[in-house]
């Protein structure tokens, strides 16, 4: 059974901005409370983690950059790309965008 | 005979009861009248005192940011520079013939700044009926004291509450759903618009006030206007910080340790195109402005106008101008209509 992280259902249908101090449902909160633990779990179990992006009201660039960019900074671009995959039928362009954030992580 | 006497006594008793009641009513009325007289007198005295040390600012007849940019920005700059020692402010809008939510939002924003300096702000409404209706229907008087005609009290034009320290994406998601209802007759999500609003709120909250952690001030105002006849919604977002250009210059100065020699026009255009990093060699991560421009280029929005510091950018008509007067802050304007692409199939 696929290991799916449904952001709208498991985190928030209205994700916010970058940091906790910016307000509710920030990229930082998502990274610390959900994305990172689930990523580590998938890594330990030699599994993939599918991120379902559909169902929210919309993502700020800062939210995505903070969440996925930070993941790549911590675990490395290749590891993140090997483990993560994305489903985004409502906004297909988000997948390329997130991949950019992951690849740019090494510059930060 | 006895009956007559009884009747007389009863009659006397009821007269005195009636008289007591009458006197009580009269006393209450007199009390209220005296109170009203005192209040009116006090208000008059207050107004006279205010007028002795008051500066009158005459609002432009064409109070539209897009159509009369220089004059409106000049007016706002004058207001904003008013100092407490100059006394109170009286904004005379009596001659205003045309006004829209963008300039109303900016006016509210500036009035907030003046109030923070403990400057009393008052004013007059437009004599022009259409302009007055626009002002009353905008929701301006939800934040400022003033009478609103019954017919204008319930309107889909929304002057959204101002934002302080946090990004309020839940409120913006509801606004977006309402907008989509105007355009498609159904409440739907529109992710690109929601994204833009979060970017703008976040920029305002995080970057617009770099020199001090301004707490408990209204950092942004969002004004939304619904035209259900033409199925069009217009947005005006105003943040009263230092402006995009000043923020960029500060960030670049801090990271590069020197000042770049670009014109403000060039700097703002470069920022929207996402080329600050490539042109400066900085690992510049600012993606918010490019995502706003991307929305426009993808036809998710139309008529995008940005005014920041002394630059006026009209993306629809490909106009970039430097203004005579600088606007301290950032103003965004855009529209969505049935001719835009929208992710409206998702409820």
Interface residues (C-beta under 8 A of the other chain):
Chain A: X13 X14 X15 X16 X17 X18 X22 X23 X24 X25 X56 X57 X58 X59 X60 X61 X62 X63 X65 X90 X91 X104 X107 X108
Chain B: X166 X167 X168 X169 X170 X173 X176 X189 X190 X191 X192 X193 X194 X195 X198 X199 X201 X202 X205 X206 X283 X285 X287 X288 X291 X343 X346
